[in-house]
Amino acid sequence: MPQSCTDIRAALAACLSSSPCVLEGNKPGDCLRPPLCDDLPTQCQQLKKGYAQCKRGMIDMRKRFRGNKPVGSVGE
């Protein structure tokens, strides 16, 4: 189960590395926090939200036994 978020984490890292925020010389961690996170591309913001939901799903007791859904699944 700890590996269920690795795909979306890798996609977020790739998106961040090519974002203007990181290319201007900021650290990726700084670009994920306000006020710099508002300037991220929409795709990076969506990946950030998806990664947070994935990590939250790892500790959610309702999903504890079933695990997180795959990244490409639709619906809740």
PyMOL commands that set and color helices and strands:
alter all, ss='L'
color gray80, all
select helices_A, chain A and resi 2-17+20-23+28-31+36-39+42-59
alter helices_A, ss='H'
color red, helices_A
deselect
rebuild
show_as cartoon
